[in-house]
Amino acid sequence: MKKNKNKKGGSAKRTVCQHIAVFIVSFIVKLGFHLLTVPQKITLARRVVEFMTGNPNFAVPSPTLADITTAIDALELAQQALPGGPAATEIRDLREAELDILMSDLQIYVEGEAKGDPEIALSSGMDIRDSKSPIGILNSPETLVAKQAAAEGSVKLKWKAVKKSSGYRIEATTNPAQGWPMVYQSEKASIQIYDLTPGTKYYFRVATLSHAGYEGYSPVATLRLSLPQD
């Protein structure tokens, strides 16, 4: 199951079987990327690239700044092509999802390099969380629903938002007995996952994120993707 590399080399999607889950001990970066409009995402992403270029605190960014710049440019072109009908909108949405994932991965990298130091985190061009942000046990996500999206091999997930949550960890698998790899990290209570295998049954679950780590999981949602029609 995918979030694979795009044709330009950017790590835009992750495969359930390949993704290595990352546990962050200190959550200080506040990116909020998924909550922004497309123009805001383009502006913020370019700012982060500018701040991190040549920054000794981030010697080897992962993903690379070149891959992020490529994704920004692709999204900007797709946005400029609107309005252009359903196909143009779908391309824009895909490019947006690719940049979302790259920036989420970069946030994880910045968290790791900052090691809880707010000055280092701020030097990335990202914001940091309010020190008064809640710490402790939060509720588990509820009412997780998985529905097949319009694009072939894609699924929309939606759940009830958890008050005071810092975000969510989304896991998916085709066989729960073989583990639950993380496929996405989101700050809002809905996402769309692309490049799944038609005809395959998937299992999804979501965990709440707080400064204390990942909390309890939602009930499992299942969905068998439809085969493409001739």
Secondary structure, 3 states (H helix, E strand, C coil): CCCCECCCCCECCCCCCCCCCCCCCCCCEECCHHHCCHHHHHHHHHHHHHHHCCCCCCCCCCCCHHHHHHHHHHHHHHHHCCCCHHHHHHHHHHHHHHHHHHHHHHHHHHHHHHCCCHHHHHCCCCEECCCCCCCCCCCCCEEEEEEECCCCCCEEEEEECCCCCCEEEEEEECCHHHCCCEEEEECCCEEEECCCCCCCEEEEEEEEEECCEEEEECCCEEEECCCCCC
